[in-house]
């Protein structure tokens, strides 16, 4: 299970507001790290100004999400946005929150604890 327990309620409200207007809203932050694309033994630096790290909650109008999940499964789907985008839905990114960290490893728990104690 993946959790994001440090979500700011204002981010949830913004996501709902934008999704109501545009059909979806996906929180995203620019990567702070350098990012490289790997192809075999070759790696190539990517311009992080053109990249975003996607967060949750991903908000959709129910009709959009239901229609998207009627499509056949594709192994490239990693989240609701990728499923909706595959069926032609334009994805609307909103500014995420760096404190909205994803808890997937023991180290993430340490980081979350530090954020909570800050």
C-alpha positions as CSV (number, residue, x, y, z in Angstrom):
1,X,0.0,0.0,0.0
2,X,1.2,3.5,-0.8
3,X,0.3,6.4,1.4
4,X,0.6,10.2,1.3
5,X,-0.3,11.1,4.8
6,X,1.1,14.6,4.8
7,X,-1.3,16.0,2.2
8,X,-2.3,19.6,2.7
9,X,-6.1,20.1,2.7
10,X,-5.7,23.2,0.5
11,X,-4.2,20.9,-2.2
12,X,-7.2,18.6,-2.1
13,X,-9.6,21.6,-2.4
14,X,-7.6,23.0,-5.4
15,X,-7.7,19.6,-7.1
16,X,-11.4,19.3,-6.7
17,X,-12.0,22.9,-8.0
18,X,-9.8,22.4,-11.1
19,X,-11.3,18.9,-11.8
20,X,-14.8,20.3,-11.6
21,X,-13.9,22.9,-14.3
22,X,-11.6,20.8,-16.6
23,X,-12.6,17.2,-15.8
24,X,-9.4,16.3,-14.0
25,X,-6.6,17.8,-11.8
26,X,-3.3,16.1,-11.1
27,X,-0.9,17.5,-8.6
28,X,2.7,17.7,-9.8
29,X,6.1,19.1,-8.8
30,X,9.2,19.8,-10.7
31,X,12.1,17.3,-10.0
32,X,14.9,18.7,-8.0
33,X,17.3,16.0,-9.0
34,X,19.0,15.6,-12.4
35,X,17.1,13.0,-14.5
36,X,18.6,10.7,-17.1
37,X,16.9,8.4,-19.6
38,X,18.4,5.0,-20.0
39,X,18.5,3.1,-23.3
40,X,20.6,0.0,-23.1
41,X,24.1,1.1,-22.0
42,X,23.5,4.7,-23.0
43,X,22.2,7.4,-20.7
44,X,21.0,10.9,-21.7
45,X,20.3,13.8,-19.4
46,X,16.7,15.1,-19.7
47,X,15.7,18.7,-19.3
48,X,14.0,18.8,-15.9
49,X,12.2,22.0,-16.8
50,X,10.1,19.8,-19.1
51,X,9.4,17.1,-16.4
52,X,7.0,16.8,-13.5
53,X,6.7,14.2,-10.7
54,X,3.1,13.2,-10.3
55,X,1.4,13.1,-6.9
56,X,-2.0,12.1,-5.6
57,X,-4.8,12.7,-5.1
58,X,-5.6,12.7,-8.7
59,X,-9.2,14.0,-9.1
60,X,-11.5,13.3,-12.0
61,X,-15.1,13.8,-12.9
62,X,-16.6,10.3,-12.3
63,X,-17.8,10.1,-15.9
64,X,-14.3,10.7,-17.2
65,X,-12.8,8.0,-15.0
66,X,-15.5,5.4,-15.7
67,X,-15.1,5.9,-19.4
68,X,-11.3,5.6,-19.1
69,X,-11.5,2.3,-17.2
70,X,-13.7,0.7,-19.8
71,X,-10.6,0.5,-22.0
72,X,-8.5,-2.7,-22.1
73,X,-5.6,-2.9,-19.6
74,X,-2.3,-1.7,-20.8
75,X,0.9,-2.4,-18.9
76,X,2.1,1.2,-19.3
77,X,-0.7,2.4,-17.1
78,X,0.8,3.6,-13.8
79,X,-2.0,5.8,-12.4
80,X,-5.5,7.1,-13.2
81,X,-4.0,9.9,-15.3
82,X,-2.2,7.5,-17.6
83,X,-5.4,5.6,-18.2
84,X,-7.5,8.7,-18.9
85,X,-4.8,10.1,-21.1
86,X,-4.7,6.9,-23.2
87,X,-8.3,7.4,-24.1
88,X,-7.7,11.0,-25.2
89,X,-8.3,13.0,-22.1
90,X,-6.2,16.1,-21.7
91,X,-4.5,16.0,-18.3
92,X,-4.5,19.2,-16.2
93,X,-1.6,19.6,-13.9
94,X,-1.8,21.7,-10.8
95,X,1.1,22.7,-8.5
96,X,1.7,19.9,-6.0
97,X,3.4,20.1,-2.6
98,X,6.9,18.7,-1.8
99,X,5.7,17.8,1.6
100,X,3.1,15.5,0.0
101,X,5.6,12.6,0.0
102,X,4.8,9.1,-0.9
103,X,5.4,6.5,1.8
104,X,6.7,3.3,0.2
105,X,10.0,2.5,2.1
106,X,11.2,2.7,5.7
107,X,13.3,5.7,4.8
108,X,10.1,7.5,3.7
109,X,8.8,7.0,7.2
110,X,11.9,8.7,8.7
111,X,11.4,11.7,6.3
112,X,7.7,12.0,7.1
113,X,8.5,11.9,10.9
114,X,11.0,14.7,10.3
115,X,8.5,16.8,8.4
116,X,5.9,16.3,11.1
117,X,8.4,17.3,13.8
118,X,9.6,20.4,11.9
